[in-house]
């Protein structure tokens, strides 16, 4: 099928898909979640309530919210599309995203909950000098959240463009702006508690929707996964079943695959919006339970994406997916329409839209909290900011971040959202994870080592991305018509992650001033036992 005929089919599809029905379902979800957010906001009396939901959620509740936060547009729209187009190579995203949780569970979750209060910087600055470490941590938090927000905005534009038949830039820009405004409203009103409940609702809807579609696809193929793979190969070629379609088995492609794998596996344990969720539970035990619940829910969902991706390849075909508004990100909605027409399409697309809204709300409150708590309250006011003033600052920051997310989201329309999220993982793994591990496990670690590790990992990752095919020189680059790339890998993890560890080590061993060993011992006891950790708020 030619690109023109594919586009025509997509436009006809959206007409049959009944835009009025789709908008009605979207509106229903937004109305319900706004009611939930309003009810949750009634108990937002202190900074702990607004930032950490009063540490009142149980492990299963928080684990479901983590799954809701983590299963973003990349997981649903991006991975399904990646599998439909690139087969086995697309499933590498699912494997990397899931394996990464073992790193978070074994090395980070419990210790972060015991040591911190609201943000990642609380842990990093526990036994180091406050000002340089908090400023560095806030910078990398904002950078990671911004990259992640770009991915969600790209997914929002592609999804709604497909549903409403919008293929013009201005229409997609309006869609992104609407998502940004809704995100700002959620966070301004509900804080972390409202955001958490939205994520719990969204996780349940997303997993249920993916389960229904998975059973449907398997039913069409006699519950025989081999038959499904055969149908996909018959329509898209045998290459869909073998590794190497996207990442070749030699040269630059192999390095690009290794770089992606490193970013995915090590990135989760450094994602600020995931780390912040560990502070919404009352104890370290509940933090561990959160991660276990999240692993199970996320693992089951990624098995669904394997069926859905190959189902889209078998029932829709690569050409029609790529020609549709939204491109590769349209595979899951197109599959829903193929299975049951406009009703299932509307429901699944509303779930995907809910996914985007919930994730961007979580990212926004994380970034805003980092600025208000780490920069304004701890650095500018030197720990003497009034709680009410601090919450006002975070709300102002939410609006600013929302504006930047809207502008950035307009620029990245057409990019694969799973790929954009992988860039955020690379930045998190390069700048945050080395410093977190050194702070928790290396008593010798110094104040010089922390900024060196953070700024070195952050700077190298962003620098290499700027001069990679992601930005220029490729058919799907963010900047078209120019080519100034010289770094041939699409993901910088293979360079920037080791560099972050090396710079943290180098900064520490060259430090002439050692940190207070008594504070290091206190941090070790607190991280391992939970003695002195923040407790739940009374309501």
TAUR-V733791 format. One record per helix or strand of 2 or more residues. SS is the DSSP state (helix for helix, strand for strand). FROM is the first residue (numbers start at 1). LEN is the number of residues. Records with the same first field share a line. If there is no record, write none. Layout:
# TAUR-V733791
SS: FROM-LEN  FROM-LEN
This chain:
# TAUR-V733791
helix: 3-14  19-25  47-9  59-12  73-14  88-28  120-5  130-35  169-52  225-12  238-4  251-20  272-9  284-32  318-6  327-14  342-39  387-25  417-25  447-20  493-17  517-13
